[in-house]
Amino acid sequence: MFDLHKGGTLTPKAEASVIRNVAGRPQLSLSDIIAITELAPITDIMLLHHSGSSSSPLVHLRTNSAYLTSTDCGATHFTEQSMKAQVKARVPGHDAALEAMYFGEIVGGDLAGSVRADVEFLRASPFVKAELTLHGYVIDIVTGKLQTVVA
């Protein structure tokens, strides 16, 4: 998305850089956010969480196997503790390292609340440039409706 020129400067080739992760939480990508805003002429950050109003999952067929994809955010289906317990059962003996991890649970399925909390997290971080404009949205991936949470 960017060209690196002699002297270490970046010039945009596209209008947006996209950082994706499980749950869409900035805590999980803070070093990426810091790096890209240091290296590129970024003025705005848009946080986007997704929902789906479909009550039935979408079915995809792929080379001799079928799998289900839910249209709502997977981070609304686990808690930090349930995720850690599941991983502990599979990988015993690493409790301290696992306890330090954050998986991005969205408490009670409150997507708008999680967007507000994420914007506040970024605003409170001493590593995120104060002059950045932060926006937050929830998009329904079934209907395409975009809800503004933080303008």
DSSP file (Angstrom, degrees, kcal/mol; ACC not computed):
  #  RESIDUE AA STRUCTURE BP1 BP2  ACC     N-H-->O    O-->H-N    N-H-->O    O-->H-N    TCO  KAPPA ALPHA  PHI   PSI    X-CA   Y-CA   Z-CA
    1    1 A M              0   0    0      0, 0.0    12,-2.7     0, 0.0    13,-0.8   0.000 360.0 360.0 360.0 -15.5    0.0    0.0    0.0
    2    2 A F  E     -A   12   0A   0     10,-0.2     2,-0.5    11,-0.2     8,-0.0  -0.958 360.0-134.4-132.8 151.1    3.0    2.3    0.4
    3    3 A D  E     -A   11   0A   0      8,-1.9     8,-1.6    -2,-0.3     2,-0.7  -0.900  18.4-142.2 -99.8 131.2    6.2    2.9   -1.5
    4    4 A L  E     -A   10   0A   0     -2,-0.5     6,-0.2     6,-0.2     2,-0.2  -0.858  23.6-162.7 -93.5 119.0    9.4    3.1    0.5
    5    5 A H  E >>  -A    9   0A   0      4,-2.9     3,-2.1    -2,-0.7     4,-0.5  -0.592  34.0 -78.1 -99.4 161.4   11.6    5.8   -1.0
    6    6 A K  T 34 S+     0   0    0      1,-0.3     3,-0.2    -2,-0.2    -1,-0.1  -0.335 121.7  39.3 -54.2 132.6   15.3    6.4   -0.4
    7    7 A G  T 34 S-     0   0    0      1,-0.1    -1,-0.3    -3,-0.1    -2,-0.0   0.348 125.8 -86.7 100.7  -4.7   15.6    8.2    2.9
    8    8 A G  T <4 S+     0   0    0     -3,-2.1     2,-0.3     1,-0.3    -2,-0.2   0.678  81.5 141.0  83.0  18.0   12.9    6.1    4.5
    9    9 A T  E  <  -A    5   0A   0     -4,-0.5    -4,-2.9    -3,-0.2     2,-0.4  -0.708  38.8-145.2 -95.5 149.0    9.8    8.1    3.6
   10   10 A L  E     -A    4   0A   0     29,-0.6    -6,-0.2    -2,-0.3    -8,-0.0  -0.889   9.1-165.5-110.4 139.7    6.6    6.4    2.7
   11   11 A T  E     -A    3   0A   0     -8,-1.6    -8,-1.9    -2,-0.4     2,-0.1  -0.985  29.3-109.3-122.6 138.6    4.1    7.7    0.1
   12   12 A P  E     +A    2   0A   0      0, 0.0   -10,-0.2     0, 0.0     3,-0.1  -0.372  30.5 176.2 -69.4 139.0    0.6    6.4   -0.1
   13   13 A K  S    S+     0   0    0    -12,-2.7     2,-0.3    -2,-0.1   -11,-0.2   0.490  75.0  33.4-108.9 -14.4   -0.4    4.3   -3.1
   14   14 A A  S    S-     0   0    0    -13,-0.8    -1,-0.1     1,-0.0     3,-0.1  -0.847  82.2-116.3-135.0 170.0   -3.9    3.6   -1.7
   15   15 A E  S    S+     0   0    0     -2,-0.3     2,-0.3     1,-0.1    -1,-0.0   0.631  92.7  27.4 -85.9 -13.0   -6.4    5.6    0.3
   16   16 A A        -     0   0    0     26,-0.0     2,-0.4     2,-0.0    -1,-0.1  -1.000  58.4-146.5-149.5 147.7   -6.4    3.3    3.3
   17   17 A S        -     0   0    0     -2,-0.3     2,-0.5    -3,-0.1    19,-0.0  -0.935  24.9-149.5-107.3 139.1   -4.3    0.8    5.2
   18   18 A V        -     0   0    0     -2,-0.4     2,-0.5     2,-0.0    -2,-0.0  -0.941  14.0-173.2-117.6 127.7   -6.2   -2.1    6.8
   19   19 A I        -     0   0    0     -2,-0.5     2,-0.4     5,-0.0    10,-0.1  -0.981  14.9-174.7-115.9 119.6   -5.2   -3.9   10.0
   20   20 A R        +     0   0    0     -2,-0.5     2,-0.3     3,-0.0    -2,-0.0  -0.881  11.7 152.2-116.6 147.1   -7.4   -6.9   10.7
   21   21 A N    >   -     0   0    0     -2,-0.4     3,-1.2     8,-0.0     2,-0.2  -0.968  53.4 -67.1-157.7 170.8   -7.4   -9.2   13.7
   22   22 A V  G >  S+     0   0    0     -2,-0.3     3,-0.8     1,-0.3     6,-0.1  -0.472 122.0   5.1 -62.2 131.2   -9.7  -11.4   15.7
   23   23 A A  G 3  S-     0   0    0      1,-0.2    -1,-0.3    -2,-0.2    81,-0.1   0.244 103.3-108.1  77.2 -11.2  -12.3   -9.3   17.4
   24   24 A G  G <   +     0   0    0     -3,-1.2    -1,-0.2     1,-0.2    24,-0.2   0.733  66.4 157.1  65.3  21.2  -11.1   -6.1   15.7
   25   25 A R    X   -     0   0    0     -3,-0.8     3,-1.2     1,-0.1     4,-0.3  -0.658  43.2-145.9 -86.9 131.7   -9.7   -4.9   19.0
   26   26 A P  G >  S+     0   0    0      0, 0.0     3,-1.3     0, 0.0     4,-0.3   0.763  95.7  70.6 -67.2 -23.6   -6.8   -2.3   18.8
   27   27 A Q  G >  S+     0   0    0      1,-0.3     3,-0.5     2,-0.2     4,-0.2   0.834  97.1  52.7 -59.4 -31.0   -5.2   -3.8   21.9
   28   28 A L  G <  S+     0   0    0     -3,-1.2    -1,-0.3     1,-0.2    -6,-0.1   0.596 120.9  30.7 -80.4 -11.9   -4.3   -6.8   19.7
   29   29 A S  G <> S+     0   0    0     -3,-1.3     4,-2.4    -4,-0.3     3,-0.3   0.064  76.4 125.3-133.0  24.3   -2.7   -4.6   17.0
   30   30 A L  H <> S+     0   0    0     -3,-0.5     4,-2.7    -4,-0.3     5,-0.2   0.892  76.0  51.3 -58.6 -42.9   -1.3   -1.7   19.0
   31   31 A S  H  > S+     0   0    0      1,-0.2     4,-2.4     2,-0.2    -1,-0.2   0.878 110.9  49.8 -63.7 -35.2    2.3   -2.0   17.7
   32   32 A D  H  > S+     0   0    0     -3,-0.3     4,-2.6     2,-0.2     5,-0.3   0.920 111.2  48.7 -65.8 -43.5    0.9   -2.1   14.1
   33   33 A I  H  X S+     0   0    0     -4,-2.4     4,-2.0    -7,-0.2    -2,-0.2   0.923 113.2  47.3 -62.4 -45.0   -1.2    1.0   14.7
   34   34 A I  H  X S+     0   0    0     -4,-2.7     4,-1.5    -5,-0.2    -2,-0.2   0.943 113.4  48.0 -62.1 -48.1    1.8    2.8   16.2
   35   35 A A  H  X S+     0   0    0     -4,-2.4     4,-2.1     1,-0.2     3,-0.3   0.932 112.8  46.0 -61.7 -47.6    4.2    1.8   13.4
   36   36 A I  H  X S+     0   0    0     -4,-2.6     4,-2.1     1,-0.2     6,-0.3   0.869 112.8  49.7 -68.8 -33.6    1.9    2.7   10.5
   37   37 A T  H  < S+     0   0    0     -4,-2.0     5,-0.3    -5,-0.3    -1,-0.2   0.735 112.7  48.7 -76.9 -19.6    1.0    6.1   12.0
   38   38 A E  H  < S+     0   0    0     -4,-1.5    -2,-0.2    -3,-0.3    -1,-0.2   0.834 119.9  36.5 -79.0 -35.4    4.7    6.8   12.5
   39   39 A L  H  < S+     0   0    0     -4,-2.1   -29,-0.6    -5,-0.2    -2,-0.2   0.719 115.7  48.2 -93.2 -23.6    5.7    5.8    9.0
   40   40 A A  S  < S-     0   0    0     -4,-2.1     2,-2.4    -5,-0.2   -29,-0.1  -0.810  88.7-104.0-122.1 158.4    2.8    7.0    6.9
   41   41 A P        +     0   0    0      0, 0.0     2,-0.4     0, 0.0    -4,-0.1  -0.365  57.8 163.5 -78.9  62.9    0.8   10.3    6.7
   42   42 A I        +     0   0    0     -2,-2.4     3,-0.1    -6,-0.3   -26,-0.0  -0.663  17.1 167.6 -85.1 134.2   -2.2    8.9    8.5
   43   43 A T        +     0   0    0     -2,-0.4    90,-2.6     1,-0.2     2,-0.3   0.597  62.6  39.0-115.9 -21.5   -4.7   11.4    9.9
   44   44 A D  E     -b  133   0B   0     88,-0.2     2,-0.4     2,-0.0    -1,-0.2  -0.959  56.1-157.9-134.8 147.6   -7.6    9.2   10.8
   45   45 A I  E     -b  134   0B   0     88,-2.8    90,-2.7    -2,-0.3     2,-0.6  -0.998  11.0-161.9-122.5 129.8   -8.2    5.8   12.4
   46   46 A M  E     -b  135   0B   0     -2,-0.4     2,-0.5    88,-0.2    90,-0.2  -0.952   3.2-158.6-113.8 117.5  -11.5    4.0   11.7
   47   47 A L  E     -b  136   0B   0     88,-2.9    90,-2.5    -2,-0.6     2,-0.4  -0.815  13.4-173.3 -93.2 133.1  -12.5    1.2   14.1
   48   48 A L  E     +b  137   0B   0     -2,-0.5     2,-0.3    88,-0.2    90,-0.2  -0.967  10.2 178.9-134.9 117.3  -15.0   -1.2   12.6
   49   49 A H  E     -b  138   0B   0     88,-2.3    90,-2.5    -2,-0.4     2,-0.3  -0.809  20.6-140.2-108.3 157.8  -16.7   -4.1   14.4
   50   50 A H  E     +b  139   0B   0     -2,-0.3    23,-0.6    88,-0.2     2,-0.3  -0.888  20.1 177.0-126.0 152.8  -19.2   -6.3   12.6
   51   51 A S  E     -b  140   0B   0     88,-2.6    90,-2.9    -2,-0.3     2,-0.3  -0.780  17.3-142.9-130.8 178.6  -22.5   -7.9   13.3
   52   52 A G        -     0   0    0     -2,-0.3    19,-0.1    88,-0.2    20,-0.1  -0.957   5.9-158.0-147.6 130.9  -24.9  -10.0   11.2
   53   53 A S        +     0   0    0     -2,-0.3     2,-0.3    18,-0.1    19,-0.0   0.477  62.1 109.7 -88.6  -0.3  -28.6   -9.9   11.4
   54   54 A S        -     0   0    0      1,-0.1    17,-0.2     2,-0.0    18,-0.1  -0.583  56.1-157.2 -75.9 133.0  -29.0  -13.3    9.9
   55   55 A S  S    S+     0   0    0     -2,-0.3    -1,-0.1     2,-0.1    -2,-0.0   0.630  77.7  60.0 -85.0 -12.7  -30.2  -15.9   12.4
   56   56 A S  S    S-     0   0    0     14,-0.0    15,-0.1    15,-0.0    -2,-0.0  -0.928  89.2-114.8-116.7 142.4  -28.8  -18.8   10.4
   57   57 A P        -     0   0    0      0, 0.0     2,-0.2     0, 0.0    13,-0.2  -0.284  30.2-109.5 -70.3 156.6  -25.2  -19.2    9.4
   58   58 A L  E     -D   69   0C   0     11,-2.1    11,-2.3    -4,-0.1     2,-0.5  -0.605  28.4-140.0 -80.2 145.8  -24.0  -19.1    5.9
   59   59 A V  E     -D   68   0C   0     -2,-0.2     2,-0.4     9,-0.2     9,-0.2  -0.940  17.2-170.8-111.7 128.7  -22.8  -22.4    4.4
   60   60 A H  E     -D   67   0C   0      7,-2.0     7,-1.8    -2,-0.5     2,-0.5  -0.935  10.9-148.5-115.8 140.1  -19.8  -22.4    2.1
   61   61 A L  E     +D   66   0C   0     -2,-0.4     2,-0.4     5,-0.2     5,-0.2  -0.917  20.3 173.7-107.6 134.6  -18.7  -25.4    0.1
   62   62 A R  E >   -D   65   0C   0      3,-2.9     3,-1.9    -2,-0.5    -2,-0.0  -0.941  56.3 -44.7-146.1 119.4  -15.0  -25.9   -0.5
   63   63 A T  T 3  S-     0   0    0     -2,-0.4     3,-0.1     1,-0.3    -1,-0.0   0.747 120.6 -29.7  22.6  83.1  -13.3  -28.9   -2.2
   64   64 A N  T 3  S+     0   0    0      1,-0.1     2,-0.3     0, 0.0    -1,-0.3   0.552 125.8  82.2  66.7  11.5  -15.0  -32.0   -0.7
   65   65 A S  E <   -D   62   0C   0     -3,-1.9    -3,-2.9     2,-0.0     2,-0.4  -0.990  59.9-151.6-141.6 153.1  -15.8  -30.3    2.6
   66   66 A A  E     +D   61   0C   0     -2,-0.3     2,-0.3    -5,-0.2    -5,-0.2  -0.950  16.1 179.6-119.9 143.6  -18.4  -28.0    4.0
   67   67 A Y  E     -D   60   0C   0     -7,-1.8    -7,-2.0    -2,-0.4     2,-0.4  -0.982  22.3-124.9-141.7 155.9  -17.9  -25.5    6.8
   68   68 A L  E     -D   59   0C   0     -2,-0.3     2,-0.5    -9,-0.2    -9,-0.2  -0.774  15.5-165.1-101.8 142.4  -20.2  -23.0    8.5
   69   69 A T  E     -D   58   0C   0    -11,-2.3   -11,-2.1    -2,-0.4     2,-0.2  -0.983  13.2-145.0-126.3 120.0  -19.5  -19.3    8.8
   70   70 A S        -     0   0    0     -2,-0.5     4,-0.1   -13,-0.2   -15,-0.1  -0.560   7.1-143.4 -79.2 147.9  -21.5  -17.3   11.3
   71   71 A T  S    S+     0   0    0    -17,-0.2    70,-0.3    -2,-0.2     2,-0.2   0.546  76.6  80.1 -91.1  -6.8  -22.2  -13.8   10.2
   72   72 A D  S    S-     0   0    0    -21,-0.1     2,-0.2     1,-0.1   -21,-0.2  -0.588  98.8 -80.8 -96.4 166.3  -21.9  -12.4   13.7
   73   73 A C    >   -     0   0    0    -23,-0.6     3,-1.7    -2,-0.2     4,-0.1  -0.438  29.6-145.3 -70.0 127.1  -18.6  -11.5   15.4
   74   74 A G  G >  S+     0   0    0      1,-0.3     3,-2.0    -2,-0.2    -1,-0.2   0.754  94.6  71.5 -62.6 -25.2  -16.9  -14.6   16.9
   75   75 A A  G 3  S+     0   0    0      1,-0.3    31,-2.5     2,-0.2     3,-0.4   0.593  88.4  63.5 -70.3  -8.6  -15.6  -12.5   19.8
   76   76 A T  G <  S+     0   0    0     -3,-1.7    -1,-0.3     1,-0.2    -2,-0.2   0.461  96.2  61.4 -88.1  -0.9  -19.2  -12.3   21.2
   77   77 A H  S <  S+     0   0    0     -3,-2.0     2,-0.3    -4,-0.1    -1,-0.2   0.308 102.7  44.1-110.1   7.3  -19.1  -16.1   21.6
   78   78 A F        -     0   0    0     -3,-0.4    28,-0.3    -4,-0.1     2,-0.3  -0.969  64.4-139.0-143.7 162.1  -16.3  -16.5   24.1
   79   79 A T     >  -     0   0    0     -2,-0.3     4,-2.3    26,-0.1     5,-0.2  -0.784  33.8-110.2-111.2 163.5  -15.0  -14.9   27.3
   80   80 A E  H  > S+     0   0    0     -2,-0.3     4,-2.4     1,-0.2     5,-0.2   0.932 120.3  47.4 -56.0 -45.3  -11.3  -14.3   28.1
   81   81 A Q  H  > S+     0   0    0      1,-0.2     4,-2.5     2,-0.2    -1,-0.2   0.887 110.1  50.4 -68.3 -39.0  -11.5  -17.0   30.8
   82   82 A S  H  > S+     0   0    0      2,-0.2     4,-2.0     1,-0.2    -1,-0.2   0.898 112.5  47.9 -66.9 -37.0  -13.2  -19.6   28.5
   83   83 A M  H  X S+     0   0    0     -4,-2.3     4,-2.3     2,-0.2    -2,-0.2   0.925 113.1  47.8 -66.7 -44.0  -10.6  -19.1   25.8
   84   84 A K  H  X S+     0   0    0     -4,-2.4     4,-2.8    -5,-0.2    -2,-0.2   0.893 111.2  51.1 -64.3 -39.2   -7.8  -19.3   28.2
   85   85 A A  H  X S+     0   0    0     -4,-2.5     4,-2.0     2,-0.2    -1,-0.2   0.903 109.7  50.3 -64.1 -41.0   -9.2  -22.5   29.7
   86   86 A Q  H  X S+     0   0    0     -4,-2.0     4,-1.1     2,-0.2    -2,-0.2   0.918 114.3  43.3 -63.6 -44.0   -9.6  -24.1   26.3
   87   87 A V  H  X S+     0   0    0     -4,-2.3     4,-2.8     1,-0.2     3,-0.3   0.895 110.6  55.9 -70.4 -39.2   -6.0  -23.3   25.4
   88   88 A K  H  < S+     0   0    0     -4,-2.8    -1,-0.2     1,-0.2    -2,-0.2   0.891 104.9  53.5 -57.9 -40.0   -4.7  -24.4   28.8
   89   89 A A  H  < S+     0   0    0     -4,-2.0    -1,-0.2     1,-0.2    -2,-0.2   0.845 116.0  39.0 -64.6 -33.4   -6.3  -27.8   28.3
   90   90 A R  H  < S+     0   0    0     -4,-1.1    -2,-0.2    -3,-0.3    -1,-0.2   0.805 128.1  31.4 -85.0 -32.1   -4.6  -28.2   25.0
   91   91 A V  S >< S-     0   0    0     -4,-2.8     3,-0.7    -5,-0.1    -1,-0.2  -0.674  80.3-173.3-129.6  75.7   -1.2  -26.7   26.0
   92   92 A P  T 3   +     0   0    0      0, 0.0    -3,-0.1     0, 0.0    -4,-0.0  -0.289  61.6  40.5 -69.8 156.2   -0.6  -27.4   29.7
   93   93 A G  T 3  S+     0   0    0     -5,-0.0     3,-0.1     1,-0.0    -5,-0.0   0.522  90.1  87.2  90.3   6.1    2.3  -25.9   31.6
   94   94 A H    <>  +     0   0    0     -3,-0.7     4,-2.3    -6,-0.1     5,-0.2  -0.123  44.0 133.0-125.6  36.3    2.2  -22.4   30.1
   95   95 A D  H  >  +     0   0    0      1,-0.2     4,-2.7     2,-0.2     5,-0.2   0.883  69.2  51.3 -59.4 -44.6   -0.2  -20.8   32.5
   96   96 A A  H  > S+     0   0    0      1,-0.2     4,-1.2     2,-0.2    -1,-0.2   0.929 112.9  45.2 -62.3 -45.8    1.7  -17.5   33.2
   97   97 A A  H  4 S+     0   0    0      1,-0.2     4,-0.4     2,-0.2     3,-0.3   0.909 114.8  49.0 -63.3 -41.7    2.2  -16.8   29.5
   98   98 A L  H >< S+     0   0    0     -4,-2.3     3,-1.3     1,-0.2    -2,-0.2   0.889 106.0  55.8 -66.9 -39.6   -1.4  -17.6   28.7
   99   99 A E  H 3< S+     0   0    0     -4,-2.7    -1,-0.2     1,-0.3    -2,-0.2   0.799 103.2  56.8 -63.5 -27.6   -2.7  -15.4   31.5
  100  100 A A  T 3< S+     0   0    0     -4,-1.2    -1,-0.3    -3,-0.3    -2,-0.2   0.623  91.2  96.6 -77.7 -12.6   -0.8  -12.4   30.1
  101  101 A M    <   -     0   0    0     -3,-1.3     2,-0.4    -4,-0.4   -17,-0.1  -0.443  60.9-152.4 -80.7 152.0   -2.6  -12.8   26.7
  102  102 A Y        -     0   0    0     -2,-0.1    -2,-0.0     1,-0.1    -3,-0.0  -0.994  10.4-175.6-123.8 127.5   -5.7  -10.8   25.7
  103  103 A F        -     0   0    0     -2,-0.4   -78,-0.1   -28,-0.0    -1,-0.1   0.568  43.6-113.5-103.3 -11.4   -8.1  -12.4   23.2
  104  104 A G        -     0   0    0      1,-0.1   -29,-0.0   -80,-0.1    -2,-0.0   0.779  37.3-169.1  90.6  28.0  -10.5   -9.5   22.7
  105  105 A E        -     0   0    0      1,-0.1     2,-0.8   -29,-0.1   -29,-0.2  -0.178  16.7-141.4 -48.5 137.7  -13.8  -10.7   24.2
  106  106 A I    >   -     0   0    0    -31,-2.5     3,-1.7   -28,-0.3   -28,-0.1  -0.902  26.7-131.0-105.3 102.8  -16.8   -8.5   23.4
  107  107 A V  G >  S-     0   0    0     -2,-0.8     3,-1.8     1,-0.3     6,-0.1  -0.288  77.2 -11.1 -63.9 125.9  -18.7   -8.6   26.7
  108  108 A G  G 3  S-     0   0    0      1,-0.3    -1,-0.3   -32,-0.1     3,-0.1   0.638 114.0 -77.5  64.4  15.5  -22.4   -9.3   26.4
  109  109 A G  G <  S+     0   0    0     -3,-1.7     2,-1.7     1,-0.2    -1,-0.3   0.677  83.9 154.0  70.0  15.8  -22.3   -8.9   22.6
  110  110 A D    <>  +     0   0    0     -3,-1.8     4,-2.1     1,-0.2    -1,-0.2  -0.582  11.6 169.7 -82.5  85.0  -22.3   -5.1   23.0
  111  111 A L  H  > S+     0   0    0     -2,-1.7     4,-2.2     2,-0.2    -1,-0.2   0.909  75.9  49.6 -65.7 -43.7  -20.6   -4.1   19.8
  112  112 A A  H  > S+     0   0    0      1,-0.2     4,-2.3     2,-0.2    -1,-0.2   0.908 111.7  50.3 -63.1 -40.1  -21.2   -0.4   20.1
  113  113 A G  H  > S+     0   0    0      1,-0.2     4,-2.4     2,-0.2    -1,-0.2   0.881 109.3  50.9 -64.1 -38.0  -19.9   -0.5   23.7
  114  114 A S  H  X S+     0   0    0     -4,-2.1     4,-2.2     2,-0.2    -1,-0.2   0.871 109.0  51.4 -69.1 -35.2  -16.8   -2.3   22.5
  115  115 A V  H  X S+     0   0    0     -4,-2.2     4,-2.4     2,-0.2    -2,-0.2   0.937 111.1  47.8 -64.6 -45.7  -16.2    0.3   19.8
  116  116 A R  H  X S+     0   0    0     -4,-2.3     4,-2.3     1,-0.2    -2,-0.2   0.921 112.5  49.2 -60.3 -43.7  -16.5    3.1   22.4
  117  117 A A  H  X S+     0   0    0     -4,-2.4     4,-2.3     1,-0.2    -1,-0.2   0.882 110.5  50.9 -63.2 -38.4  -14.1    1.3   24.7
  118  118 A D  H  X S+     0   0    0     -4,-2.2     4,-2.2     2,-0.2    -1,-0.2   0.891 108.9  50.1 -68.0 -39.8  -11.6    0.7   21.9
  119  119 A V  H  X S+     0   0    0     -4,-2.4     4,-2.6     2,-0.2    -2,-0.2   0.927 112.0  48.5 -62.6 -44.1  -11.7    4.4   20.9
  120  120 A E  H  X S+     0   0    0     -4,-2.3     4,-2.2     2,-0.2    -2,-0.2   0.887 107.9  55.3 -63.7 -38.4  -11.1    5.3   24.6
  121  121 A F  H  X S+     0   0    0     -4,-2.3     4,-1.0     2,-0.2    -1,-0.2   0.936 111.0  44.3 -57.9 -47.1   -8.2    2.8   24.7
  122  122 A L  H >< S+     0   0    0     -4,-2.2     3,-0.5     1,-0.2     6,-0.3   0.905 112.6  51.2 -65.8 -41.5   -6.5    4.5   21.8
  123  123 A R  H 3< S+     0   0    0     -4,-2.6    -1,-0.2     1,-0.2    -2,-0.2   0.856 111.6  48.6 -63.1 -34.3   -7.1    8.0   23.1
  124  124 A A  H 3< S+     0   0    0     -4,-2.2    -1,-0.2    -5,-0.2    -2,-0.2   0.654  88.1 101.8 -81.3 -15.9   -5.6    7.0   26.5
  125  125 A S    X<  -     0   0    0     -4,-1.0     3,-0.9    -3,-0.5    -4,-0.0  -0.535  62.5-151.9 -74.7 127.8   -2.5    5.4   25.0
  126  126 A P  T 3  S+     0   0    0      0, 0.0    -1,-0.2     0, 0.0     4,-0.1   0.661  95.5  60.4 -69.4 -13.0    0.6    7.6   25.2
  127  127 A F  T 3  S+     0   0    0      2,-0.1     2,-0.5    -5,-0.0    -5,-0.1   0.626  86.5  83.6 -89.4 -15.3    1.9    5.9   22.1
  128  128 A V  S <  S-     0   0    0     -3,-0.9   -94,-0.1    -6,-0.3     2,-0.0  -0.790  92.8-107.6 -93.7 128.5   -1.0    6.9   19.8
  129  129 A K    >   -     0   0    0     -2,-0.5     3,-1.5     1,-0.2    -2,-0.1  -0.290  19.2-142.1 -58.2 128.6   -0.6   10.4   18.3
  130  130 A A  T 3  S+     0   0    0      1,-0.3    -1,-0.2    -4,-0.1    -3,-0.0   0.767  96.7  63.7 -64.0 -26.4   -3.0   12.8   19.9
  131  131 A E  T 3  S+     0   0    0      2,-0.1    -1,-0.3   -87,-0.0     2,-0.2   0.547  77.7 108.7 -80.1  -5.0   -3.7   14.6   16.6
  132  132 A L    <   -     0   0    0     -3,-1.5     2,-0.5   -88,-0.1   -88,-0.2  -0.478  68.5-132.6 -69.4 140.1   -5.2   11.5   15.0
  133  133 A T  E     -b   44   0B   0    -90,-2.6   -88,-2.8    -2,-0.2     2,-0.4  -0.843  21.9-151.9 -93.3 128.1   -9.0   11.6   14.5
  134  134 A L  E     -b   45   0B   0     -2,-0.5     2,-0.3   -90,-0.2   -88,-0.2  -0.856  15.0-179.0-107.6 135.5  -10.7    8.5   15.7
  135  135 A H  E     -b   46   0B   0    -90,-2.7   -88,-2.9    -2,-0.4     2,-0.4  -0.936   7.2-161.1-127.3 149.7  -13.9    7.1   14.3
  136  136 A G  E     +bC  47 150B   0     14,-2.9    13,-3.0    -2,-0.3    14,-2.0  -0.997  13.3 168.2-139.4 137.0  -15.9    4.0   15.3
  137  137 A Y  E     -bC  48 148B   0    -90,-2.5   -88,-2.3    -2,-0.4     2,-0.4  -0.945  26.3-146.6-140.8 157.7  -18.6    2.0   13.5
  138  138 A V  E     -bC  49 147B   0      9,-2.1     9,-3.3    -2,-0.3     2,-0.4  -1.000  21.6-162.7-121.9 128.7  -20.5   -1.2   13.6
  139  139 A I  E     -bC  50 146B   0    -90,-2.5   -88,-2.6    -2,-0.4     2,-0.8  -0.932  16.4-140.3-113.2 134.9  -21.4   -2.7   10.3
  140  140 A D  E  >  -b   51   0B   0      5,-2.6     4,-3.0    -2,-0.4     5,-0.3  -0.835  14.5-159.5 -87.7 111.6  -24.1   -5.4    9.7
  141  141 A I  T  4 S+     0   0    0    -90,-2.9   -89,-0.2    -2,-0.8    -1,-0.1   0.594  86.6  52.5 -75.7  -8.5  -22.4   -7.6    7.2
  142  142 A V  T  4 S+     0   0    0    -91,-0.3    -1,-0.2   -71,-0.1   -90,-0.1   0.886 124.4  22.4 -86.5 -46.8  -25.7   -9.1    6.1
  143  143 A T  T  4 S-     0   0    0      2,-0.1    -2,-0.2   -89,-0.0     3,-0.1   0.693  95.6-128.9 -93.9 -20.8  -27.6   -5.8    5.4
  144  144 A G     <  +     0   0    0     -4,-3.0     2,-0.2     1,-0.3    -3,-0.1   0.462  53.2 153.7  83.4   1.5  -24.6   -3.5    4.8
  145  145 A K        -     0   0    0     -5,-0.3    -5,-2.6    -6,-0.1     2,-0.5  -0.474  32.2-152.2 -69.4 131.0  -26.0   -1.0    7.3
  146  146 A L  E     -C  139   0B   0     -7,-0.2     2,-0.6    -2,-0.2    -7,-0.2  -0.921   5.0-159.7-108.3 121.7  -23.3    1.1    8.9
  147  147 A Q  E     -C  138   0B   0     -9,-3.3    -9,-2.1    -2,-0.5     2,-0.5  -0.893  13.5-138.1-103.4 122.1  -23.9    2.4   12.4
  148  148 A T  E     +C  137   0B   0     -2,-0.6   -11,-0.2   -11,-0.2     3,-0.2  -0.675  31.1 164.6 -78.0 126.0  -21.9    5.4   13.5
  149  149 A V  E    S+     0   0B   0    -13,-3.0     2,-0.4    -2,-0.5   -12,-0.2   0.760  74.1  17.6-106.9 -45.1  -20.8    4.9   17.2
  150  150 A V  E      C  136   0B   0    -14,-2.0   -14,-2.9     1,-0.1    -1,-0.4  -0.978 360.0 360.0-131.3 117.2  -18.0    7.5   17.4
  151  151 A A              0   0    0     -2,-0.4   -16,-0.1   -16,-0.2    -1,-0.1   0.459 360.0 360.0 -85.5 360.0  -17.9   10.3   14.8
